[in-house]
Each structure stands twice: as C-alpha cells, then as structure tokens.
Amino acid sequence: MVVVGLFAVVSVLQWFNDGSGQAIAVLYILPIALLGVTRGERGGLAGASVGFVLFAVFEIVHSSGDIDATGWAVRATAMFLLGGLLGHATDRTIASEQTALDEQQKRCQLEEANHRYAAAIEINDSLVQEMVAAKWMVEQGLTDQAAEMLTATIATGERMVVELLPRRVSRPEDPPLTARGLRPVLMQYANDQRGRHAPLESKNRE
C-alpha cells in the first residue's frame, strides 16, 4: 500500500507541475528503492518497470517532448540499476542471515546429539552395571540386597530419563514416566526370584 501510494503521489505531482515535471519524476526512485529493500531483486526490478512506464506515459502525454534519447536511457538505467542492485543486496543479506541461522541450528542439533550420547554412556555405566550386580545377588539368594539395589537403580534411572525428556505439563498425582513401566517389572522379578530361592534357604538352614 505504501508503494502504491508513493507511485500515485509522484504521478499526481508530475501531472500538475508542468515546469518541474522532469525533476519530480526523480521521486520515482522512492517507491523503487522501497520495493528493492522489502521485496528483493524481483521487487526492485518490478518497481523500476512501473516507475519508468509511468514516467514515459506522463512524458509522452503531458510534456513537450524535450527529452532526447540520452535522457530516456539515463533515466531507465538509473531506475533499473537502483532497483536491481538494491534488491540484489537485500537478497544477499537475507540469504546470509538464513545461512547463519541454518548453521546455528546444525550446531545446536550436534550439541544435543553429543549430550544424548554422553547421557547414554552414563546410563549404561550407572544402570546396566548395577542391574547386572542386582541379578547376580538374586541368583546368589541375596534378594533383600538385590531389591535395595534395584530400588536405588530405578530412582537413578528415573532421574536420568526425566532430565533427557522434554519438559511437559503433568498432573501432580501422575507417577513418574519410568515408574509406570520399569518399577513394577523389576520388583516383580525380584519377588519371583525371592520366592524361588526361599526353599533353598530353608533347606540350607535345616
């Protein structure tokens, strides 16, 4: 709308001012420059085309025809160079900014991947080894110690998983995510193993 208004204002001024019509025509560079800045190279060239057409129409219809071929060439060259070069510079700036944003996004993704890799190593070191030790305790009949180790391991795993997962809105009464699937399975496994080894412990005491 601003560009259309500028073209209209300059055209009206050029129509109603006979003596300074050629000087007023220079004002067409304002909407041309605005299009180059906001719409890039295509917008600048389109604005230059519209400006030159309007200038030519008013010059042919409303002027005395005192502009020679050199004058026409100079005005056309100035309008199209302004629109094209300014629009091209705008396109280059936008492309550079987009490239910088893409590189920053790639760096963030790489940092996130490295963080998850480090977290996976920590989970493997902290959880898997403790669960293997708890399994060995269960097989040796040390079910109470195994249950305690599993409880501590589950708490550690819950903390690590919550830190890795994105934050979400949850109700206070909701149990932790890992507790809904991991804790019952492991505790049931420990209870089963405790029941399996109970007769052996009774025989050993006898």
C-alpha positions as CSV (number, residue, x, y, z in Angstrom):
1,M,0.0,0.0,0.0
2,V,2.8,2.4,0.8
3,V,4.5,1.7,-2.5
4,V,1.2,2.2,-4.4
5,G,0.6,5.5,-2.6
6,L,4.1,6.7,-3.4
7,F,3.7,6.0,-7.1
8,A,0.3,7.7,-7.1
9,V,1.6,10.8,-5.3
10,V,4.6,11.2,-7.6
11,S,2.3,10.7,-10.7
12,V,-0.2,13.4,-9.5
13,L,2.7,15.8,-8.8
14,Q,4.1,15.2,-12.2
15,W,0.8,15.7,-13.8
16,F,0.0,19.1,-12.1
17,N,3.5,20.6,-12.4
18,D,4.5,21.4,-15.9
19,G,7.7,23.3,-15.3
20,S,9.2,20.8,-12.8
21,G,7.8,17.6,-14.2
22,Q,11.2,16.1,-15.0
23,A,12.6,17.0,-11.6
24,I,9.5,15.4,-9.9
25,A,10.0,12.3,-11.9
26,V,13.2,11.7,-9.9
27,L,10.9,10.9,-7.0
28,Y,10.0,7.6,-8.6
29,I,13.2,6.3,-7.0
30,L,11.5,6.3,-3.6
31,P,9.0,3.5,-4.3
32,I,11.5,1.7,-6.4
33,A,14.0,1.7,-3.5
34,L,11.3,0.6,-1.1
35,L,10.4,-2.3,-3.3
36,G,14.0,-3.3,-3.6
37,V,14.5,-3.3,0.2
38,T,11.3,-5.2,1.0
39,R,10.9,-7.5,-2.0
40,G,14.4,-8.1,-3.1
41,E,15.8,-8.0,-6.7
42,R,12.5,-9.0,-8.4
43,G,10.6,-6.4,-6.4
44,G,13.2,-3.7,-7.3
45,L,13.1,-4.5,-11.0
46,A,9.3,-4.6,-11.0
47,G,9.2,-1.2,-9.3
48,A,11.7,0.1,-11.8
49,S,9.5,-1.1,-14.6
50,V,6.4,0.5,-13.2
51,G,8.2,3.8,-12.4
52,F,9.7,4.0,-15.9
53,V,6.4,3.2,-17.6
54,L,4.6,5.9,-15.5
55,F,7.4,8.4,-16.3
56,A,7.2,7.5,-20.1
57,V,3.4,7.9,-20.1
58,F,3.3,11.3,-18.5
59,E,6.3,12.5,-20.6
60,I,4.6,11.5,-23.8
61,V,1.1,12.7,-23.0
62,H,1.7,15.7,-20.8
63,S,5.2,17.0,-21.7
64,S,6.6,19.0,-24.6
65,G,8.9,16.1,-25.7
66,D,12.2,17.9,-24.9
67,I,13.9,14.8,-23.6
68,D,16.2,13.2,-26.1
69,A,17.3,9.5,-26.4
70,T,20.2,10.1,-24.0
71,G,17.8,11.4,-21.4
72,W,15.5,8.4,-21.8
73,A,18.5,6.0,-21.5
74,V,19.8,7.7,-18.4
75,R,16.5,7.6,-16.6
76,A,15.9,4.0,-17.5
77,T,19.4,3.0,-16.5
78,A,19.2,4.8,-13.1
79,M,15.8,3.3,-12.2
80,F,16.7,-0.3,-13.2
81,L,20.2,-0.1,-11.6
82,L,18.7,1.2,-8.4
83,G,16.0,-1.4,-8.2
84,G,18.2,-4.3,-9.3
85,L,21.3,-3.6,-7.2
86,L,19.4,-2.6,-4.1
87,G,17.2,-5.7,-4.4
88,H,20.2,-7.9,-5.1
89,A,21.9,-6.6,-2.0
90,T,18.7,-7.3,0.0
91,D,18.6,-10.9,-1.3
92,R,22.2,-11.4,-0.4
93,T,21.7,-10.1,3.1
94,I,18.6,-12.4,3.7
95,A,20.5,-15.4,2.3
96,S,23.4,-14.7,4.6
97,E,21.2,-14.5,7.6
98,Q,19.4,-17.7,6.7
99,T,22.7,-19.5,6.2
100,A,23.8,-18.3,9.7
101,L,20.6,-19.5,11.2
102,D,20.9,-22.9,9.5
103,E,24.5,-23.3,10.8
104,Q,23.4,-22.3,14.3
105,Q,20.6,-24.9,14.1
106,K,23.0,-27.6,13.0
107,R,25.4,-26.7,15.9
108,C,22.5,-27.0,18.3
109,Q,21.5,-30.3,16.9
110,L,25.1,-31.6,17.1
111,E,25.4,-30.4,20.7
112,E,22.1,-32.1,21.5
113,A,23.3,-35.4,19.9
114,N,26.6,-35.2,21.9
115,H,24.6,-34.6,25.1
116,R,22.4,-37.6,24.4
117,Y,25.4,-39.7,23.6
118,A,27.1,-38.8,26.8
119,A,23.8,-39.4,28.7
120,A,23.5,-42.9,27.1
121,I,27.1,-43.7,28.2
122,E,26.2,-42.5,31.7
123,I,23.0,-44.6,31.8
124,N,25.0,-47.7,30.6
125,D,27.6,-47.2,33.3
126,S,25.2,-46.3,36.1
127,L,22.2,-48.6,35.4
128,V,23.2,-51.6,33.5
129,Q,26.1,-52.5,35.7
130,E,24.1,-52.1,38.8
131,M,21.3,-54.2,37.4
132,V,23.8,-56.9,36.5
133,A,25.1,-56.8,40.0
134,A,21.5,-57.0,41.4
135,K,20.8,-60.0,39.1
136,W,23.9,-61.7,40.5
137,M,22.7,-61.0,44.0
138,V,19.3,-62.5,43.3
139,E,20.9,-65.6,41.8
140,Q,23.0,-65.9,45.0
141,G,19.9,-65.7,47.1
142,L,20.6,-62.2,48.4
143,T,17.2,-61.0,47.5
144,D,16.9,-58.2,50.1
145,Q,20.2,-56.6,49.0
146,A,19.2,-57.0,45.4
147,A,15.8,-55.3,46.0
148,E,17.5,-52.4,47.6
149,M,20.0,-52.1,44.8
150,L,17.1,-52.3,42.2
151,T,15.2,-49.5,44.1
152,A,18.2,-47.2,44.1
153,T,18.9,-48.1,40.4
154,I,15.3,-47.3,39.5
155,A,15.4,-43.9,41.2
156,T,18.6,-43.1,39.4
157,G,17.1,-44.2,36.1
158,E,14.0,-42.1,36.6
159,R,16.1,-39.0,37.3
160,M,18.2,-39.5,34.2
161,V,15.2,-40.2,32.0
162,V,13.4,-37.1,33.2
163,E,16.4,-35.0,32.6
164,L,16.6,-36.3,29.0
165,L,12.9,-36.0,28.2
166,P,11.5,-32.6,27.1
167,R,9.5,-30.8,29.8
168,R,5.8,-31.4,29.7
169,V,2.8,-30.4,31.8
170,S,1.7,-33.2,34.1
171,R,-0.7,-33.6,37.0
172,P,0.9,-33.9,40.4
173,E,-0.8,-37.2,41.0
174,D,0.8,-38.8,37.9
175,P,3.6,-41.2,38.7
176,P,7.0,-40.8,37.0
177,L,7.1,-42.0,33.5
178,T,9.6,-44.7,34.1
179,A,7.9,-45.9,37.2
180,R,4.8,-46.9,35.3
181,G,6.7,-49.5,33.2
182,L,10.0,-50.2,34.8
183,R,9.5,-50.4,38.5
184,P,6.7,-53.0,38.6
185,V,8.6,-55.3,36.2
186,L,11.8,-55.2,38.2
187,M,10.2,-55.5,41.6
188,Q,8.1,-58.5,40.3
189,Y,11.3,-60.1,39.0
190,A,12.9,-59.6,42.4
191,N,9.9,-61.1,44.3
192,D,9.8,-64.1,41.9
193,Q,13.4,-64.7,42.5
194,R,13.0,-64.3,46.2
195,G,10.2,-66.9,46.2
196,R,12.3,-69.3,44.1
197,H,15.2,-69.1,46.4
198,A,13.2,-69.3,49.7
199,P,13.0,-73.1,49.7
200,L,16.8,-73.4,49.1
201,E,17.5,-71.0,52.0
202,S,15.2,-73.1,54.3
203,K,17.0,-76.3,53.4
204,N,20.3,-74.7,54.0
205,R,19.2,-73.6,57.5
206,E,18.0,-77.1,58.2
